[in-house]
Amino acid sequence: PGPPINVKKSSLQLQADLGKLADRLSAFLEEPPQLGGTIDVKANYDGERYDLDSTGKGLKAANVENVDARLVQKGIYKADGGGVLKIEEGKLTSNAIDADLSGEALSFLDEKKRQGHLKLNAAVRPVELSKWVKDLNLGGPEFRVHATVGMKPEEIAASGGTQLDGLTWKDAKDVVKTAKAKTVEFSL
């Protein structure tokens, strides 16, 4: 896999206006991406510890728009020994989705040795999510989603599920359809 990437003690602060970035991309792209909003990212790395705090306001890309969200993540990153990533705290907060992410990946740079797991637990608010995604037209109560990604040498598997009881969807003819006690499980 090549030599390890060793990161020195460092800090990064990035502020960007994505609309202005899209305007500049039009100078050399025939069809530049439709972007909007601002991002503010602060990241630090010291020894083996990292922390990330990023905020997006009014984010827009393709059919998604008006996203305000914050991602905070803290943990351990080591490049030696094939790479170690341990997420001790991972939180996404927004008006449509709140999520917690945790887990660790060992030797993740070497697919023949990699192992670990990542867990996601999220609360999704369908009405708010529909404000982000044009023509999504969801309604109903908040629902929970859980997912796990497991890693073994030369194998990555994912599983998870949710219960969509009361979730509504309005089709193009304004007909509202309602899910009744629908448990959805997946495994890849």
C-alpha positions, 0 to 999 in steps of 0.5 A: 500500500505504500509508505504511511502518511505521517501527520505532524502537529497541525491545525487547519481553518477553512472558510469557503463560499461555495457559490463563489467557488462554483462561479470560478469553476465556470471558467474552466468547466462547461457545466460547473456544479450548482453549489451554494452556501458557506462552510467553516472547518476547524481541524487539529491534529496533535500526536495521535489525537484529532478533532474536527468541527465543521459547520455548513450554512445554506448548503446547496448542491444538485437537488439538495438545498438550504442545508444547515448542519454541524459535524463534530468528530474527535478521536485517534488517527495513526498512519503506522501499522497499516493505519488506525482510525478510532472515532471517539465522538462523531456527531452530526446535528441539523434540523433534519438529521441528528446522528452519532458515529463511533467505531474504529478501523485497524490496518485500514490501509491494508485490505488484507489485514483491515478490521474494525467496525463503524456504528451509526445511529440517527434520528431523521425528521422527514418534513425537515428532510423534504425541505432539503431535497426538492420533490422528496415530499415526505411527512410523518413522525421522526424515525430512527435509523441504525447501521453498522459497517464491519471490516475484516481482511478483504471484506466489508459488510454493512447492515442496519434498519429502521421502522417507518411507521407513519412515514408519508410520501406525497406523489406527483398527483398529490396522493399521500401514501402512509407506511404502516409499521414497516420495518426495513432491514438491510444487509450488504 
